[in-house]
Amino acid sequence: MKSFITAATITGFAAVVHAAVPGFDISGYQENIDFDKAYSDGDRFVIIKATEGTTFKSDQFNSQYTGATGAGLIRGAYHFAQPASSSGAAQAEYFAANGGGWSGDGITLPGALDIEYNPSGATCYGLSAAAMVDWIEDFVTTYESQTGRWPLIYTTLDWWTTCTGTSPNFADRCPLWIARYASSVGETPAGWDYETIWQYNDKYPQGGDSNTFNGDESRLVALATGEATLGNTPGRLADAIRLLARRLMMGLNPLICAPRPVIFGAGTAWYKSPDDDGTTIHQPTVDAIKAAIDVGYRTLDGAQVYGTERELGIAMAESGIPRGSFRLSTKAKDTSNVEKALEESLVNLQTDFVDLYLIHSPFPASSDLELQEAWREMEHCKQRGLARDIGVSNFSIKDISTILEVATIKPAVNQIEMHPHLYQRELYGFLRREDIALQGYSSLAPLRAESGNETRVLATQLATKYQVDESAILMRWVVDQGAAVVTTSSKRERMATTFSQVPSFKLTEEEVAQLTATGKGRWFRGFFADEFKVAEASS
């Protein structure tokens, strides 16, 4: 199979590099495609022109689509827009009814809107930028209502800049399929941090155009199944958090759709009682994790000390969802022999790798040298492919600085306790400067404090304003500071409520600041409190 590496530039952040899956796109002009040969040559997907306007359907579409299916290719359809001829809604309905539909069968990509230079008239079809944005909005919302999926948008940087006025309105919903015939993707249109599909050449060996999908094959399948509802969302948690922060800076609500499965993590810290000896499978834990998966959680957070790794492995296997759709993390319980510990964890988790491997805390290390040696082992885990990313948990600025002295690979994530009663501004700023993503846990701690505390009072007021639960307010406080969040519950209804409510609103900057202010003078650390006291006293 052909293989590629692509680099996509993210404004304000380091470049993100992914393996790429080759594919191609065709129209009715390519009548004799040998799809079996395309597959044997390494291509894994094809996008086929189905419709144009509201009166044209390609007479080759059905046979091309059938041929691609028979060859084992993941396939999709595209619609060539004619904004001057009819409404976006009318064209979306015509497209969905004539080949552009979608089903979560694992081989059907969401339909694509081909919106580009007018081949037979005014560049922008005679529409102003505002009118063009309205037309596209009409199309994509109608398509979503018809199919349950947001369409891909195919365009070029020049056309998008000229004809939409650099609109960022669609980046949080519609994956980007960009055309640029050069050695790299280059700059992406406003709002999109990088492409989902790159059309890099207009000369496919059998006719049509050559493309690559920005991700590995499991991510391509996830886009087809609906597990990755936004192809623009990267597979890795740290990358997704960077995009979250980027979209917040742009004033967007970054969780309006697909980032949820990555940014929301289902934790497993409290699923088993402390006296559980771990010799038998704890079925309630398996059931709780499966419920979280069924609700939509795909980031699953474990740890060796939780004793839930076997249950996590069983729940994922029994869910029937491809491994590539999950973002699985676990943590080394101490700093000695972290590589061997991960090998044991992988057996329990029934997987060849974890997406994120963390050192649970720095406190077991007896010295800076021991902590640095543990980090060298972590790097070796990544180099061996046992962990896609490596990071830390409950680390202070001093702890991270210690490992950065010797690191050849920076920590991707620092997972920390995060709520208004433990606001660590200096640490948050340090992590941003070092480009280390932040993941918060125990965000609901203030709700477990006495009922009259100011944080809970304000959370209740804001919950009334936004028509959500208090827990959604505190989780949103975490998200609106550019962090992912891990929450733990064994109740399906509560998990579903959280999953649906948190993306439905966005706190204002003033409300975030007000919640932060309620924690002043109420410093509370629920985890590792004694260890931090000792460490802070000695520093």
N, C-alpha and C positions, 0 to 999 in steps of 0.2 A: 504493500500500500504506500502511496506517496505520502510524505510528511512534510510539514512546513512549520516554521516558527514565525509568528508575527508579533510586532511590538506596537502597542497603542498608547499614545501620549495622553495623559490626564493632566489638565491644567492645574498647576499647583501641587502636583504630586509626582512621584517617580513613575517612570513608564512601567506598565504592567505587561508581562509577556506570557503568552499562552501558546500551547500547541494548536494547530489549526487543521480542520478536516476539509479536504478538497471536495468541490462540487461544481455544478455548472447551471446555467439557465438557458432556456431555448424558447422559441416561438414557433408559429406555424410555418415559418420559412425553412425550418430544419425538419424535413419530412422523413429522413431515413436514419435516425439515431439508433445505433446499436447499444442499447442500454446494458446488456450483459457485458459487452466489452468495456463500457464505462466503469462498471463495477469492478471488473477484473483489473482495470488500470488503477484502481484505488479511489475512485470517486464514491462518495457515500450519500450525496443528496443532489436533487435537481429541482429547480423552480421553473414552472411551465406557464407561458402566457395562456390565460383562459379567456379574458374579456377585455373590451374597450368601450367606454361610454355606456350606453344602455341598449345598443342594438347589435353589437358585434360579439360573437363567440367564435374562437378559433376552431376551424373544422378539423384540425389535427389534435386538439386538446385531449379528447377522450382516448384515442389510440396511444398518444404519448404518455398519458397518465397511467394507462394500463400497462404499457411496456416498462415504465419505470418501476411500477409495483412488482411486476413479475421478476425483475432483475434484483430485487431486494433493496432498492434505493429508497431512502426517505424522500418524500416528494411533497411539493407544495404548488400553489397556483399564484399567479400575479394578475393584477388588473391595471391596464394602462389608462391613466386618468385623462378625462377630457373636461376640465372644469368649466369651459365656456358653453358646453352643450346641454348640461343638466345638473341637478343638484348632487351634492356628495351623497346624500341619503339614497337617492334613486340609483346611483351607480353602485353603492355598497350593496343594496338589495339585489341588484342584477348580478353582481359578482358572486354573492353568497349562493344564489340560486342556480348558477351556471358554472360550477366547478370550484368556487372559492370557499366552500364550506370547510368545517374543521371537525374532527373527532379525535378523542384522546386515545387513539389506537397505537401510538408510538411510532407511526410511520408517516403521519400527516403534519406538515408544518402549518402554522397559522398563515392565512392569506397575506399577500403583499400588495400594498398600494404603490404603483410605479408613478411617481410624480416628478416630472423633469421637464426639460426644454420642449416646447411645442414644436413638433416637426413640420408644421404647416401654417404657422402664423406667429402672432405675438409671443414673445418669450414667456410671459406670465399669463397667457391666455386672456389678456385684456383686463385682468383683475388687479386691484390694489393689493398691497401686502396684507392689510387687515381682512379684505374679502377673501383672499387666498387661505389665510389661516382659518377663517370661518368655514370655508368649503372643506378643508381637510378635517376640521373638527366634526363637521356633519358626516363625513365619510367614516371616520374611525369609530365614532360613537355608535353609528348605525350598524357598522360591521360587528362591533362588540355585542350589541344587543341581539344580533342575528345568530352569532356563533358562540358567544361566551369567551372569545379571545380578542385581544387587541391585535391589529394587523402589524406586520412589518411595514416600514416605510423605506422605499427605495428612492434615493435622490443623489444629487451631487452637492458639494459644498457651495459652489458658485451659484447654482440655481436656488438653493435654499436661502442663501444670503440675499440674493436679489429679489426673490419673489415672496418670501415670508417676512422679510425684515429681520432676519436672524431670530425667528420665534423659537423659544425653548419649551413651548407648550406641550410637546408630545413625547419628550424624552423619558418621562416617568411612566409612560404607558406602552409606547410602541418601540420595539427593537429596531435598530438602525441597520439598513442594508445600503452601504455606500459604494458608489462607483468612483474609482480613481485609478487610472492606468499609469502606475508609477511603481517605484521600488518599495514604497511604504504607504500606509493608509493616509498619513498626513493629518492635518487638522480636521476635526469632525464638526458638523454643524452645531449650532448653539444648543446647549442643554445635554447633548449626548457626550458622555465621557469617553466612550469608544464604541467601535462598531460591533455588531453581532455577525454580519456577513460582509465581506469585502469583495466586490467585483473588481478584480485587478487587471483583467485583460479581456479584450473583445474578440479574441481569437481562440476559441475552444477547438481542439483537434477535429471534432466532428461537426463543427459549426456551433454558433451561439457564443456564450461568454464564459470565462473561467472565474471561479469564486473560491473563497475559503471561509469556513465557519470559525469564528474566534472562540475556540475551546476544544476540549477533547470530545471523543465520540459519545461519551456518556452524557455530556452537556447538550449535544445535538439531540439525542434521544429525549432528554428531559424537556427540551423546548417542544418537541413533537408531542410528548405525552401531556404537556400542561404543567409538569412539575416545575419547570422554569418559566413562569408566566411572563417574565420580562427578560428577553435574551440579553439586554444591555446590563443585566445584573451579573457580575462575575461569579464564578463558582466558589472562590475562596472568601472566607469570612472577612479577613483583613481587608481585602480589596473592596468588599461590599461596604464595610464601615467607612472607608475612605470616600466612596461615592456618596454615602449618606451625609458625611460632613460637607462634601462639595455641594450637594443639592440644597442643604440648609443655608450655605453661604449665598446661594442664588435666590433664596426666599421661597423655595419650593417646599411642598409637603412631600418628603422623600418616601413615605410609606403608603402613598395613595393606592399602590397596587402591588406589584410583584416582589419588592424587596422583603416583604414580610417573612417568607420561609427561611431567609438567611439571617436577617437582623434579629428576629425573635428566636431565642433558644429555649428549649424545654430542658430544665435541669432535673437531676435525679437524686439530689442530696438527701432528701428526707423520705424516700420511698420505702426504706427498710429500717426496722427498729434496731437500736444499738446492740441488742442481745442476739440478733440473727447471726448464727455461726457460719453462714455462707455455704453450707454443705448441700443444701437443696435449692432448687429454683424457687424464687418467691413469685408466685403467679400474679398476685395483685400488682407487683411492680411491672411485670410484663404487660398486664392489661392497661395500666396507666400510661405506659410509654406508647402502646399501640393506639390508645385514645388520642394522645397528643399528635401522633402521626396522622391519624384519620382527620383530625381538625385541620391540619395543614402545616404543623411544625416540621421543619426539615433540619434545623440545627439542633443536635442532640448533645447535651453536655453531661459527661460522666467523669469519674475519677476513681483511681484505684482504692482510695480510702472510703468511697461511698459503698463499695461492695455490690455495685449494680451492673458491672460490665457484662456478665453473662446474660442478664435479663435484657440489656440493651441489644446485644447480638441476636437474641431470639426474637425480640419485637421487630427489629428491622427485617430479619429473614422472613418472618411470618406476614409482614405487611404486603409483600408482593411488589414493593416499589424498588426500582433499580438502585443499587448501591451508590451510583454516581449522583443520585438526587439528594443524598444526605450530606450534611456537613457535621461530621462526627468528631467530637473532641474528648480527650481524656487527660488525666493529670498524674504525674509521678508523685507518689506520696512523700518521698524524701529525695535527697540529692545524691544518694549513693547508688551507683549502677543503674542509672535511668534508662540505659539502652536495653539491658536485660529485662527491666520492668516493663518496657513497652512491648517487647517480644511476647511476654506473658499476657499482657493486655490484649494483644491482637488475637491470640488464641481464644480468649474469653469473648471477645467481640465478634468473632467469626468473620474477620476481614483481614486483608493483606496490608492495610494502611489506615491511619487516622488522618483526618483533614487538618487537625490541630492538636499538637501535643504540648502540654504546659507543665512547667515545674510548679507544683501546687503552692509552695511558699518557700521563701529563702531560709526559714528559721532552722531547718535540720542541718544546714551547713555550719560546720564548726569554725570556718575561716573564709576569708575572701578567696583564697586559693582553691578551697574545696568547691565553692560556688562556681568559680570559673571553670574548673575541671568538669563539673556537671554540665555546664553550657557547651563545652567542647563535645561531650557525649550527645547532647541534644542535636548539635549540628551534624554529627555523624548519623543520627537517626534520619534526619532529612536527606542527607546525601545518599543513604541506602534506599530511600523511597518508602521508609516505614511511616513517615509523617510528611504530609505535603507542606505544612507550615509548623513552626515551633514558636513557643512563646512562654510567658510567665504568668503567674497569678499571685496577687497579694504582695507585689514587689513595690518598694519605695523608690524614690529617685536615686538614693545611694545604692540600693541593690542593683538596679538596672545599670547604673554607671559602672559598677564593678564588673559586670559581664561585658559591657561594651568595650572595656579596656582590651579584651582578648577576642571579641567576637569577630568572625568573618561573615556571619549571618546575623542580622539584627533580629530581636524578638518581633514577631508579627503582631502580637496582641499582649496586652496586660489586662487580665481579668481581675477586677477588684470589687469590693463592697462599695456600693454607690447609691446614696440617698441624701436628702437635704440635711440630715443630722450628721453626715460625714462628708462634708464638701471639701475636696482637696484641690483647690485651684492651682497650686504650684505644680502638683503632680499632673493634672490635666494638661497644663501648658507645656510641661516638659515632654509629655508623650506626643503632643502635636508637633513640637519642634523636631523630635527624633523620628517622626513618621511611624509611630507605634500605635496601632489601633487600640481603642478602649472598649472593653466589654464589661458592663456592670451587672452585679448580682445583688440580691437582698434589697431591692429598691423599695419594697413595701414595709421595711422595718418601722418607719414612723407610724404606720397604721396599727402596729401591735403595741405601741406605747399607750400611755393613759389617754382616754378619749378626749380630754380637753386641750391637748397640745396644739400649738398654733399651726403646725404643719397639717395636722388632720383637719382642723377647722377650715383652713384655706382649701385643702384638697376637696372637702365636701362642697364648698361654694363653687369651685371650678367644675366639679362633677355635675352639679346642677346646671351650670351654664352650658356645658358641652353635651349634656344628656348621656353621660357615661358613668362608670363606677369610679370610686376613689382610687382603686388600684390602677386604672388606666391613666389617671392623672400623674401618679408618681412614676409609672413606667415611661410616660411621655416626657416627663422631666429629664429622664436619662437620655432618651432618643434625641430630644431637641438640643442636646449638647454634643451631638455627633457621636454617640456611643451605641453599640448594640446592647441588648438586654437579655438576661437569662432569668426565667421565672420557673418556679416549681409548684405544681398542683397535681393532686391525684383525681380531681373532679373534672370530668369532661366538660360540663356546662361552663365552669369557670374558665377553663382553657379556651373554649370557643368564644366566650365573651371578650376575653382579653385580645384574642387574635383578630376579632372584628372591630373592636372599639378603638384600639390605640392608633390605627392608621386613619381613623375617620375625622380627626381634628389635629390641630397644631397649636401648642401654647404660644402666646406672644412672648417676645423677649422680656417684657415687663413681668409677665406671669412667672416665667422661669426664675427671674431675679427675686420676685416676691417669695416663691417657694424656698429658694436658697436662703433668703434672709430669715425665714422662720426657724431654720436649724441653728442659728447662731446662739451660743450658750447652752446648747442641748447636745453637745458632742457625744456620740454613741457609736461604738464599734461592736458589732455582734459576733465577729469572728477574729480569732488571733489577737484579742485585746491585750492579754498579758504579754504575749510575745512582742507586740509593737511597743508596749510600755518599756520593756527591757531594752529593745533596740534603740528607741528614741532617747532613753536616758544615757545610753553609752555613746551616742553619736555627737 
